[in-house]
Structure formats: C-alpha cells, structure tokens
Amino acid sequence: MGEYDGPGACGADRPFKVSAVGRHQKVPLNKSTDLNCPMVAAVDDWLERTVQPVAQAMFGQPVIGVEHMGTYSCRNIAGHRQMSEHAYMNAIDVSGFRLADGRTVRVKSGWRSADASEANFLRAVGGAACEQFTTVLGPGADAAHQDHLHFDLARHSKGRRVCRGGDEPVPDGGRMFSFFKDRSVETTGSIGTRDGDAGGGALEDGWYAEDEAAE
Ligand SMILES: [Zn+2]
C-alpha cells in the first residue's frame, strides 16, 4: 500500500485500495478507489449494520453492489479555502445501490421518486449513516448533493456530527421509514469543517460537473 504521493498536504499515510465493502459479506464497488483506514472501517460498518438490514427489510433482498462517484480529490471545499475531506481520502460519495434482483436504486432518480420504497430506502441508509460517519450530506442539504450521499469522518468542533439532508422528509407526505425512530445523533443546519465552523456554511461537493467537463 505505501504512502500516497498526493500533492502538498493531500492524500493519506497508508491508504487502502478498496474494491469491495462490508464486513462478513463483501459487495463490490462500481470502481475501486482509495480510502484512509478509518473510512474503510466506517464504510464496512455502515454497509453491514445499516444498508443490508434496511435492504432486507424494505426489499427482501441484499445489496450486492455499491456505486460511488469518488473518494479522493485534492481540492478545497467548493468556494472555500478549507480543504475538502476528499483531499484526505476521508470521504466517499455514494450514488447508488444494486440489489440482488438486478435493480439499482440511485440517489439521483430515487430520492424524490414516486416509488416510495426507493425514497425511503435512500433516506434510511443516509439518515442512519450518522452513526458511522461524522458528516452526512444528502439531497436535502444543497444543490451539490442531488445525486449522491456524501459521507466523511471530519473532526468537527466539539465533537459534533453534521447530518444534513440525508433524511429529508419524503415528498408528498409519505411516511418516513421507522428506522429513524431511535436515532440519537445530533443534527444541525450548518456545515462544520475540520478547523471549526465555516462562516458561510462550506459545502463539500459540487465538483463533478467541472471534473466531467474537463475530461
Ligand atoms: Zn463528497
């Protein structure tokens, strides 16, 4: 594995090349990627303790694949001077879940889908993720998170967790999946950063359009 030669302060000491996630039952990622060690553990926990139980409860089948849009990018948070957690391989943007029957539930199409099971599933796995991660941003957070769930392990001031938009209410008064009932994590309307809170509310993402345009 060795050290990652990121420019400047970017990268992680001993990143893992990750091609599958989960603890006992590994499921493949759509593309392998680099994550730091704590993130590998957090993603594995999240998949096993949150995603798979919710998938079984809601769809009667397991998730057999996870789609992501990226983990590593040496950049600032869009429009801010703070480095993104993506610069430290301390974040992942999850965009979809492949079920055993071949169906894929995607954040982009499913979050506000008329199919309540997809909308609820995504809220359940997004909202509950604040047990494993210190930042969760979903489509309810801002325009930059309409097609993915951002998870990271940022060290927020005072040990806070920032959980924003991962459990936006279901449209049209739909019923929220009861998985949320016993959540005991703090949620907040503002976004913190590694070195304290950004005055303007620093947004993690919003870089894909640029990246894709450049390719
Ligand atoms: Zn992100």
py3Dmol code that shows the C-alpha trace and the ligand (Angstrom):
import py3Dmol

protein = """\
ATOM      1  CA  MET A   1       0.000   0.000   0.000  1.00  0.00           C
ATOM      2  CA  GLY A   2       2.657   2.564   0.888  1.00  0.00           C
ATOM      3  CA  GLU A   3       2.272   6.279   1.113  1.00  0.00           C
ATOM      4  CA  TYR A   4       0.154   8.102  -1.320  1.00  0.00           C
ATOM      5  CA  ASP A   5       2.004  10.719  -3.287  1.00  0.00           C
ATOM      6  CA  GLY A   6      -0.574  13.423  -3.204  1.00  0.00           C
ATOM      7  CA  PRO A   7       0.416  16.990  -3.979  1.00  0.00           C
ATOM      8  CA  GLY A   8       1.014  19.100  -0.885  1.00  0.00           C
ATOM      9  CA  ALA A   9      -0.970  18.055   2.137  1.00  0.00           C
ATOM     10  CA  CYS A  10      -3.273  15.782   0.190  1.00  0.00           C
ATOM     11  CA  GLY A  11      -3.540  12.049   0.496  1.00  0.00           C
ATOM     12  CA  ALA A  12      -3.329   9.673   3.439  1.00  0.00           C
ATOM     13  CA  ASP A  13      -0.453   7.859   5.132  1.00  0.00           C
ATOM     14  CA  ARG A  14      -1.472   4.347   4.321  1.00  0.00           C
ATOM     15  CA  PRO A  15      -4.490   4.415   2.057  1.00  0.00           C
ATOM     16  CA  PHE A  16      -6.326   1.267   1.209  1.00  0.00           C
ATOM     17  CA  LYS A  17      -7.248   0.362  -2.321  1.00  0.00           C
ATOM     18  CA  VAL A  18     -10.855  -0.625  -1.852  1.00  0.00           C
ATOM     19  CA  SER A  19     -12.779  -2.638  -4.397  1.00  0.00           C
ATOM     20  CA  ALA A  20     -15.473  -4.109  -2.140  1.00  0.00           C
ATOM     21  CA  VAL A  21     -17.149  -3.039   1.092  1.00  0.00           C
ATOM     22  CA  GLY A  22     -18.841  -4.785   4.017  1.00  0.00           C
ATOM     23  CA  ARG A  23     -17.591  -6.914   6.878  1.00  0.00           C
ATOM     24  CA  HIS A  24     -18.667 -10.518   6.517  1.00  0.00           C
ATOM     25  CA  GLN A  25     -20.266 -10.207   3.151  1.00  0.00           C
ATOM     26  CA  LYS A  26     -18.266  -8.020   0.797  1.00  0.00           C
ATOM     27  CA  VAL A  27     -20.057  -6.317  -2.054  1.00  0.00           C
ATOM     28  CA  PRO A  28     -18.156  -4.774  -4.942  1.00  0.00           C
ATOM     29  CA  LEU A  29     -17.865  -1.088  -5.663  1.00  0.00           C
ATOM     30  CA  ASN A  30     -18.539   0.023  -9.225  1.00  0.00           C
ATOM     31  CA  LYS A  31     -14.907   1.117  -9.358  1.00  0.00           C
ATOM     32  CA  SER A  32     -12.065   0.582  -6.921  1.00  0.00           C
ATOM     33  CA  THR A  33     -10.890   3.595  -5.010  1.00  0.00           C
ATOM     34  CA  ASP A  34      -8.602   4.852  -2.247  1.00  0.00           C
ATOM     35  CA  LEU A  35      -9.769   5.425   1.320  1.00  0.00           C
ATOM     36  CA  ASN A  36      -7.934   6.016   4.563  1.00  0.00           C
ATOM     37  CA  CYS A  37      -8.091   3.331   7.206  1.00  0.00           C
ATOM     38  CA  PRO A  38     -10.836   4.814   9.443  1.00  0.00           C
ATOM     39  CA  MET A  39     -13.045   5.351   6.398  1.00  0.00           C
ATOM     40  CA  VAL A  40     -12.654   1.744   5.302  1.00  0.00           C
ATOM     41  CA  ALA A  41     -13.873   0.618   8.714  1.00  0.00           C
ATOM     42  CA  ALA A  42     -16.739   3.108   8.758  1.00  0.00           C
ATOM     43  CA  VAL A  43     -17.975   2.180   5.286  1.00  0.00           C
ATOM     44  CA  ASP A  44     -17.763  -1.527   6.109  1.00  0.00           C
ATOM     45  CA  ASP A  45     -19.769  -0.960   9.302  1.00  0.00           C
ATOM     46  CA  TRP A  46     -22.333   1.180   7.566  1.00  0.00           C
ATOM     47  CA  LEU A  47     -22.893  -1.374   4.843  1.00  0.00           C
ATOM     48  CA  GLU A  48     -23.295  -4.254   7.246  1.00  0.00           C
ATOM     49  CA  ARG A  49     -25.188  -2.598  10.070  1.00  0.00           C
ATOM     50  CA  THR A  50     -27.351  -0.150   8.165  1.00  0.00           C
ATOM     51  CA  VAL A  51     -27.562  -0.801   4.442  1.00  0.00           C
ATOM     52  CA  GLN A  52     -28.044  -4.564   4.430  1.00  0.00           C
ATOM     53  CA  PRO A  53     -30.647  -4.696   7.229  1.00  0.00           C
ATOM     54  CA  VAL A  54     -32.628  -1.895   5.610  1.00  0.00           C
ATOM     55  CA  ALA A  55     -32.420  -3.549   2.183  1.00  0.00           C
ATOM     56  CA  GLN A  56     -33.672  -6.810   3.644  1.00  0.00           C
ATOM     57  CA  ALA A  57     -36.475  -5.063   5.495  1.00  0.00           C
ATOM     58  CA  MET A  58     -37.624  -2.953   2.568  1.00  0.00           C
ATOM     59  CA  PHE A  59     -36.843  -5.061  -0.489  1.00  0.00           C
ATOM     60  CA  GLY A  60     -36.449  -8.543   0.968  1.00  0.00           C
ATOM     61  CA  GLN A  61     -33.037  -8.899  -0.603  1.00  0.00           C
ATOM     62  CA  PRO A  62     -29.476  -7.779  -0.016  1.00  0.00           C
ATOM     63  CA  VAL A  63     -27.476  -5.083  -1.720  1.00  0.00           C
ATOM     64  CA  ILE A  64     -24.921  -6.753  -3.976  1.00  0.00           C
ATOM     65  CA  GLY A  65     -23.134  -3.667  -5.267  1.00  0.00           C
ATOM     66  CA  VAL A  66     -22.457  -0.068  -4.283  1.00  0.00           C
ATOM     67  CA  GLU A  67     -21.944   2.724  -6.783  1.00  0.00           C
ATOM     68  CA  HIS A  68     -19.841   5.716  -5.842  1.00  0.00           C
ATOM     69  CA  MET A  69     -18.727   8.864  -7.632  1.00  0.00           C
ATOM     70  CA  GLY A  70     -15.385   9.294  -5.971  1.00  0.00           C
ATOM     71  CA  THR A  71     -13.412   9.375  -2.754  1.00  0.00           C
ATOM     72  CA  TYR A  72     -10.189  11.199  -3.483  1.00  0.00           C
ATOM     73  CA  SER A  73      -9.750  14.666  -4.890  1.00  0.00           C
ATOM     74  CA  CYS A  74      -7.044  17.127  -3.868  1.00  0.00           C
ATOM     75  CA  ARG A  75      -9.169  20.216  -3.669  1.00  0.00           C
ATOM     76  CA  ASN A  76     -10.826  22.724  -1.393  1.00  0.00           C
ATOM     77  CA  ILE A  77     -14.447  22.617  -0.464  1.00  0.00           C
ATOM     78  CA  ALA A  78     -16.148  24.317  -3.391  1.00  0.00           C
ATOM     79  CA  GLY A  79     -15.964  28.068  -2.960  1.00  0.00           C
ATOM     80  CA  HIS A  80     -13.994  27.892   0.313  1.00  0.00           C
ATOM     81  CA  ARG A  81     -10.417  27.876   1.488  1.00  0.00           C
ATOM     82  CA  GLN A  82     -10.777  24.788   3.642  1.00  0.00           C
ATOM     83  CA  MET A  83      -9.597  21.526   2.214  1.00  0.00           C
ATOM     84  CA  SER A  84     -12.301  19.025   1.422  1.00  0.00           C
ATOM     85  CA  GLU A  85     -12.260  15.763   3.335  1.00  0.00           C
ATOM     86  CA  HIS A  86     -11.947  14.225  -0.109  1.00  0.00           C
ATOM     87  CA  ALA A  87      -8.391  15.550  -0.164  1.00  0.00           C
ATOM     88  CA  TYR A  88      -7.508  13.194   2.703  1.00  0.00           C
ATOM     89  CA  MET A  89      -9.323  10.144   1.348  1.00  0.00           C
ATOM     90  CA  ASN A  90     -11.599  10.731   4.287  1.00  0.00           C
ATOM     91  CA  ALA A  91     -14.860  10.853   2.320  1.00  0.00           C
ATOM     92  CA  ILE A  92     -16.945   8.925  -0.165  1.00  0.00           C
ATOM     93  CA  ASP A  93     -19.827   9.969  -2.408  1.00  0.00           C
ATOM     94  CA  VAL A  94     -22.283   7.116  -2.769  1.00  0.00           C
ATOM     95  CA  SER A  95     -24.638   7.364  -5.711  1.00  0.00           C
ATOM     96  CA  GLY A  96     -26.443   4.032  -5.912  1.00  0.00           C
ATOM     97  CA  PHE A  97     -27.160   0.554  -4.618  1.00  0.00           C
ATOM     98  CA  ARG A  98     -27.510  -2.558  -6.731  1.00  0.00           C
ATOM     99  CA  LEU A  99     -29.987  -5.087  -5.369  1.00  0.00           C
ATOM    100  CA  ALA A 100     -29.767  -8.839  -5.784  1.00  0.00           C
ATOM    101  CA  ASP A 101     -32.565  -8.859  -8.385  1.00  0.00           C
ATOM    102  CA  GLY A 102     -30.557  -6.527 -10.611  1.00  0.00           C
ATOM    103  CA  ARG A 103     -32.429  -3.347  -9.828  1.00  0.00           C
ATOM    104  CA  THR A 104     -30.299  -0.319  -8.953  1.00  0.00           C
ATOM    105  CA  VAL A 105     -31.589   2.306  -6.564  1.00  0.00           C
ATOM    106  CA  ARG A 106     -29.909   5.584  -7.420  1.00  0.00           C
ATOM    107  CA  VAL A 107     -29.895   8.773  -5.385  1.00  0.00           C
ATOM    108  CA  LYS A 108     -30.443  10.900  -8.471  1.00  0.00           C
ATOM    109  CA  SER A 109     -33.601   9.166  -9.637  1.00  0.00           C
ATOM    110  CA  GLY A 110     -34.780   7.573  -6.409  1.00  0.00           C
ATOM    111  CA  TRP A 111     -34.575  10.327  -3.838  1.00  0.00           C
ATOM    112  CA  ARG A 112     -37.724  12.047  -4.999  1.00  0.00           C
ATOM    113  CA  SER A 113     -39.118   9.070  -6.839  1.00  0.00           C
ATOM    114  CA  ALA A 114     -42.817   8.292  -6.825  1.00  0.00           C
ATOM    115  CA  ASP A 115     -41.664   4.839  -5.741  1.00  0.00           C
ATOM    116  CA  ALA A 116     -41.794   5.405  -2.000  1.00  0.00           C
ATOM    117  CA  SER A 117     -39.680   2.333  -1.302  1.00  0.00           C
ATOM    118  CA  GLU A 118     -36.717   3.871  -3.114  1.00  0.00           C
ATOM    119  CA  ALA A 119     -37.165   7.260  -1.469  1.00  0.00           C
ATOM    120  CA  ASN A 120     -37.467   5.655   1.936  1.00  0.00           C
ATOM    121  CA  PHE A 121     -34.581   3.274   1.439  1.00  0.00           C
ATOM    122  CA  LEU A 122     -32.246   6.106   0.494  1.00  0.00           C
ATOM    123  CA  ARG A 123     -33.329   8.194   3.480  1.00  0.00           C
ATOM    124  CA  ALA A 124     -32.883   5.259   5.798  1.00  0.00           C
ATOM    125  CA  VAL A 125     -29.354   4.457   4.688  1.00  0.00           C
ATOM    126  CA  GLY A 126     -28.471   8.160   4.505  1.00  0.00           C
ATOM    127  CA  GLY A 127     -30.008   9.350   7.730  1.00  0.00           C
ATOM    128  CA  ALA A 128     -28.811   6.432   9.824  1.00  0.00           C
ATOM    129  CA  ALA A 129     -25.283   6.802   8.462  1.00  0.00           C
ATOM    130  CA  CYS A 130     -24.592   9.492  11.018  1.00  0.00           C
ATOM    131  CA  GLU A 131     -23.945   6.648  13.423  1.00  0.00           C
ATOM    132  CA  GLN A 132     -20.881   5.658  11.422  1.00  0.00           C
ATOM    133  CA  PHE A 133     -19.775   8.967   9.913  1.00  0.00           C
ATOM    134  CA  THR A 134     -19.333  12.451  11.342  1.00  0.00           C
ATOM    135  CA  THR A 135     -20.679  14.187   8.247  1.00  0.00           C
ATOM    136  CA  VAL A 136     -23.600  13.093   6.123  1.00  0.00           C
ATOM    137  CA  LEU A 137     -24.855  15.312   3.317  1.00  0.00           C
ATOM    138  CA  GLY A 138     -27.737  14.328   1.080  1.00  0.00           C
ATOM    139  CA  PRO A 139     -30.041  15.881  -1.489  1.00  0.00           C
ATOM    140  CA  GLY A 140     -31.814  17.838   1.226  1.00  0.00           C
ATOM    141  CA  ALA A 141     -28.566  19.658   2.044  1.00  0.00           C
ATOM    142  CA  ASP A 142     -27.915  21.724  -1.059  1.00  0.00           C
ATOM    143  CA  ALA A 143     -27.750  21.695  -4.827  1.00  0.00           C
ATOM    144  CA  ALA A 144     -24.343  19.998  -4.875  1.00  0.00           C
ATOM    145  CA  HIS A 145     -25.710  16.811  -3.344  1.00  0.00           C
ATOM    146  CA  GLN A 146     -28.633  15.964  -5.582  1.00  0.00           C
ATOM    147  CA  ASP A 147     -27.172  12.778  -6.992  1.00  0.00           C
ATOM    148  CA  HIS A 148     -25.227  11.290  -4.121  1.00  0.00           C
ATOM    149  CA  LEU A 149     -24.831  10.903  -0.384  1.00  0.00           C
ATOM    150  CA  HIS A 150     -21.589  12.370   0.951  1.00  0.00           C
ATOM    151  CA  PHE A 151     -20.098  10.610   3.965  1.00  0.00           C
ATOM    152  CA  ASP A 152     -16.923  11.622   5.778  1.00  0.00           C
ATOM    153  CA  LEU A 153     -15.080  11.438   9.083  1.00  0.00           C
ATOM    154  CA  ALA A 154     -14.236  15.113   9.525  1.00  0.00           C
ATOM    155  CA  ARG A 155     -13.308  16.206  13.017  1.00  0.00           C
ATOM    156  CA  HIS A 156     -15.897  18.849  13.711  1.00  0.00           C
ATOM    157  CA  SER A 157     -15.557  21.256  16.592  1.00  0.00           C
ATOM    158  CA  LYS A 158     -16.835  19.995  19.939  1.00  0.00           C
ATOM    159  CA  GLY A 159     -17.195  16.507  18.550  1.00  0.00           C
ATOM    160  CA  ARG A 160     -20.316  17.426  16.666  1.00  0.00           C
ATOM    161  CA  ARG A 161     -21.751  15.415  13.853  1.00  0.00           C
ATOM    162  CA  VAL A 162     -23.126  17.185  10.828  1.00  0.00           C
ATOM    163  CA  CYS A 163     -26.078  15.344   9.388  1.00  0.00           C
ATOM    164  CA  ARG A 164     -27.807  17.396   6.799  1.00  0.00           C
ATOM    165  CA  GLY A 165     -30.179  16.461   4.067  1.00  0.00           C
ATOM    166  CA  GLY A 166     -29.652  12.730   4.379  1.00  0.00           C
ATOM    167  CA  ASP A 167     -33.106  12.273   5.789  1.00  0.00           C
ATOM    168  CA  GLU A 168     -35.088  14.994   4.093  1.00  0.00           C
ATOM    169  CA  PRO A 169     -38.785  14.222   4.521  1.00  0.00           C
ATOM    170  CA  VAL A 170     -40.381  12.057   1.896  1.00  0.00           C
ATOM    171  CA  PRO A 171     -42.219  14.146  -0.706  1.00  0.00           C
ATOM    172  CA  ASP A 172     -45.975  14.351  -0.672  1.00  0.00           C
ATOM    173  CA  GLY A 173     -46.292  13.481   2.971  1.00  0.00           C
ATOM    174  CA  GLY A 174     -45.058   9.953   2.508  1.00  0.00           C
ATOM    175  CA  ARG A 175     -44.256   8.029   5.608  1.00  0.00           C
ATOM    176  CA  MET A 176     -40.680   8.025   6.817  1.00  0.00           C
ATOM    177  CA  PHE A 177     -39.284   4.574   7.340  1.00  0.00           C
ATOM    178  CA  SER A 178     -39.326   3.783  11.035  1.00  0.00           C
ATOM    179  CA  PHE A 179     -35.613   3.033  11.021  1.00  0.00           C
ATOM    180  CA  PHE A 180     -35.165   6.651  12.081  1.00  0.00           C
ATOM    181  CA  LYS A 181     -37.114   6.381  15.277  1.00  0.00           C
ATOM    182  CA  ASP A 182     -34.309   5.675  17.654  1.00  0.00           C
ATOM    183  CA  ARG A 183     -31.643   7.795  16.123  1.00  0.00           C
ATOM    184  CA  SER A 184     -29.836   9.690  18.802  1.00  0.00           C
ATOM    185  CA  VAL A 185     -27.351  11.655  16.787  1.00  0.00           C
ATOM    186  CA  GLU A 186     -27.206  15.392  16.783  1.00  0.00           C
ATOM    187  CA  THR A 187     -28.252  17.054  13.598  1.00  0.00           C
ATOM    188  CA  THR A 188     -27.507  20.582  12.633  1.00  0.00           C
ATOM    189  CA  GLY A 189     -28.431  23.001   9.940  1.00  0.00           C
ATOM    190  CA  SER A 190     -24.913  24.257   9.405  1.00  0.00           C
ATOM    191  CA  ILE A 191     -21.860  22.612   7.978  1.00  0.00           C
ATOM    192  CA  GLY A 192     -18.710  22.452  10.040  1.00  0.00           C
ATOM    193  CA  THR A 193     -15.187  21.969   8.810  1.00  0.00           C
ATOM    194  CA  ARG A 194     -12.019  20.390  10.107  1.00  0.00           C
ATOM    195  CA  ASP A 195     -10.820  23.631  11.684  1.00  0.00           C
ATOM    196  CA  GLY A 196     -14.037  24.836  13.118  1.00  0.00           C
ATOM    197  CA  ASP A 197     -17.150  26.135  11.521  1.00  0.00           C
ATOM    198  CA  ALA A 198     -17.060  27.913   8.226  1.00  0.00           C
ATOM    199  CA  GLY A 199     -18.869  31.196   8.379  1.00  0.00           C
ATOM    200  CA  GLY A 200     -20.706  30.794   5.125  1.00  0.00           C
ATOM    201  CA  GLY A 201     -21.505  27.124   5.511  1.00  0.00           C
ATOM    202  CA  ALA A 202     -18.915  25.278   3.486  1.00  0.00           C
ATOM    203  CA  LEU A 203     -20.307  22.761   1.066  1.00  0.00           C
ATOM    204  CA  GLU A 204     -18.351  19.624   0.487  1.00  0.00           C
ATOM    205  CA  ASP A 205     -19.196  18.838  -3.074  1.00  0.00           C
ATOM    206  CA  GLY A 206     -20.260  20.436  -6.292  1.00  0.00           C
ATOM    207  CA  TRP A 207     -17.213  19.478  -8.319  1.00  0.00           C
ATOM    208  CA  TYR A 208     -18.422  16.726 -10.581  1.00  0.00           C
ATOM    209  CA  ALA A 209     -19.820  18.942 -13.265  1.00  0.00           C
ATOM    210  CA  GLU A 210     -16.461  20.653 -13.503  1.00  0.00           C
ATOM    211  CA  ASP A 211     -14.482  17.437 -13.444  1.00  0.00           C
ATOM    212  CA  GLU A 212     -16.613  15.800 -16.060  1.00  0.00           C
ATOM    213  CA  ALA A 213     -16.472  18.834 -18.297  1.00  0.00           C
ATOM    214  CA  ALA A 214     -12.695  18.749 -18.118  1.00  0.00           C
ATOM    215  CA  GLU A 215     -12.428  15.173 -19.256  1.00  0.00           C
TER     216      GLU A 215
END
"""
ligand_1 = """\
1
ZN
Zn -18.335 14.287 -1.212
"""
view = py3Dmol.view(width=600, height=400)
view.addModel(protein, "pdb")
view.setStyle({"model": 0}, {"cartoon": {"style": "trace"}})
view.addModel(ligand_1, "xyz")
view.setStyle({"model": 1}, {"stick": {}})
view.zoomTo()
view.show()
